[in-house]
Amino acid sequence: MGHLRSLSDVHQRDASGVTPRSQDTSVQRSLEEDRTSEIRRYIHVGYPLSSMGKRQLDSGERRSLRKPGWLPTAIIANVVPPGDKRGSSHLATDDAVSVEIDGDNNARIELPKSWTPSKWRPLGAHPLEIIDGQHRLSAFDEDGSDDFEVPVVLFVGLDFSWQAYLFWTVNIKPKRINASLAYDLYPLLREQDWLEAGESLNVYRETRAQELVESLWGDARSVWYDRINMLGQTGMKAQRPVTQAAFVRSLTTTFVRPFRGNKGFGGLFGGAANNSGLNWPRGQQSAFLIFAWQALAEAVFNDRHIEWALDLRRAGEVLVEPDDPRNDPAFSGETSLLASDQGVRGFHMVLNDLAYLGQIELQLAEWRIDEDMKVSPESQLDEAMETLSSNEIGRFLTELGGLCKIRLIEMDLRVSVTNNTG
């Protein structure tokens, strides 16, 4: 590591007597001390301790959160040919790194002829340029007390245009994976203590809840289609009776809470298969909620004899006869408990707990859809909705609690201002 740093003139900024390399000698961005410091902490204690700053932890917490500081990705460097100019300096022949390829295509890399083990400096330009990875290099101690080996990819004789191209393909072109998608690809991440300490689990739960709300609001099959107040606007109670924030709070305290609850039931979407949880990706989770709400709305709509529902459908002396569950005042009206924060939270709690209780009988873990990374959440949702129409889980949702013989539609779901008994 020390050789690579010296040959490329990448150093810690605060190292005495060392001048950081000129900013005009390659495409590599200038050093950021905050980034270097975090990598330095990561090397020694891993994540999440590296990102927790000065947060106070007792010795037991610190010991339990300490992880390996692995650096699995390669540092990319360019070997400068002898005589090439960098800035105002040329690379002296004796200062050049040589790369020779033998008949078996094995590369032999030799240090400069002028190399000395202690504080080597070239006469002019340095023989290596770091295209990607200078923050990783600068994070190591100058005294060489850190004995690390890292993978390195060497190019030979790249001019600045090719270095810029390579930097673009490495740093700009790749699409950063969405954190929520990572929890679908590796569901075990949903309940790791070290992620929770680093606050990433809160990111998963809040982000996933937000995505589920967007599906409920944006899918035309959903009874909540365009009926959730996504922006918190006032005066929208009739058209969008429940706020996005209320839906998110409801989901994070029910479906997206930890799968293994400390008290009572856990969250159906909060765990991983190899820890007794479910591997359902986002589209599958969305379909479960959309189908469940659809089943509840249709159950209310199809039963025309419930007193509280008839009461909510009356407009003065006229009885409203809705033609669609979404237009049914008993389900979506301003005075229906189902169209309120409390109703959403209550239904989610009952639905999550009943499904959690019956997960073995319902074979929830065996309900699988295409989980290929190339398949969009929308396609997963379509497939899941189709399978729910014919499997045991869909039948359970249609009955809305058939496992415990509870018929939610028989409860009085009027809000208190319209309830004659309240």
C-alpha positions, 0 to 999 in steps of 0.5 A: 500500500505504501509503495502504491501511495508513494508512486502515485503521490497520493498522501493524507492531506495532513501528513507533514512535509508532503505536498498533495499532488497537483489537481491538474495532473489527472481526471481524479477529483481532489481529495475530500478530507471528510471522505478520507476520514470516514474511510480511515475509520471504516478500515479499522472498525467497519460499518456502521461505526465508521459513519456514527461520528462522535456518537457515544457508545458503551464498550459492549455496544461498540464491540457488537457493532464492530465489523471488518473494514473490507475494501473489495473493489479495485483501485484503478491506476495508470502507468505513465510512460518514461518521458511523458509530461505531467503538469510542468514536469517530465517522468525521468526514465529511472523513475518509471515503473516498467511492465513486461508481459511474458510468453504466457501473458503473465505481467511482471511489474518492476519498481523504478530503478531509482527506488529506495525503501525510505521516502522515495521521491521522483525527480519530476513527475510520478510514475503512477496516476490514480484514476479511481481510489485515491480516497482509499489510498489516502486513508492509510497511515503514512508511517506504514503501520497499516499493513493492507493488501488491496486489488489494483487494476493497472493500465499502461500509457493512457492519455487524459482522454482515455483516463476521463473515459474510464473515470466516467464508466466507473463513477458516472455511468453505473446506476446506483442501486436504490436502497429499497431494492437492496432489501429485496435482493437481500431480505436479511438486511431488513433486520440486521442490528448493525444496520439499525444502529446505523439508521439504515433500517429506518431508511428501509422502513420509511422508504418501503412504506412510502413506496407502498403508499405510492402503489396504493395511490397510483395503481388504477386497480386500487380503491385508494387510486388518486384518493390519498392526499400525497402533498398534505393539502388542505380542503381535500377531505372529500376527494383525498380523505387520508394523508400520505403521512398517515398511511406511512405511519400506519405501515411502519407500525404494522407491516414494515415493523420487524418481523420478529416482534418483541411484543405481540406480532411482527410485521409481515414485510419486515423480515427475511426467509432465512430468519423466519420472514418473507422474501416478498419484493415490493411489487408483491407487497403492494399487490397484497395491500391493494387486493386486501383493500379491494376485498374490504371495499367490495365486502362493504359495497355488496352488503346492503343490509348493514345499518351503519352502511345504510345510514352513511349512504343516505343523503337526507331522505334519499338512499344513495345506490353506489355503482362502484365500491370507490364511490360508496359513501359507506367506504369512501365517504367523509363520515366513514371510519374506513376513510380516516387515519384511524380506519386505515391504521385499524385495518392494517393492524388487523390484516397484518396480525391475522396474516402473521398468525396464519402464515403457515396455514396460508403458506405465505412463504411459498407464494413466489413471483418472478424476483429477477432484478430485471423485472420491474416492481410494476410487472411483479405487482401485475403477476402477484395480483393475477395469482391472488385471484386464484390462490389461498391467500387471495381467498383469505383476503376476500374473506377478510379474516376468515381464519378467525371467523371475524367479519370486519364489515359487521362492525360499526364503521361510522365516525363518532360524529354520525354514530347515534350511540356515540 
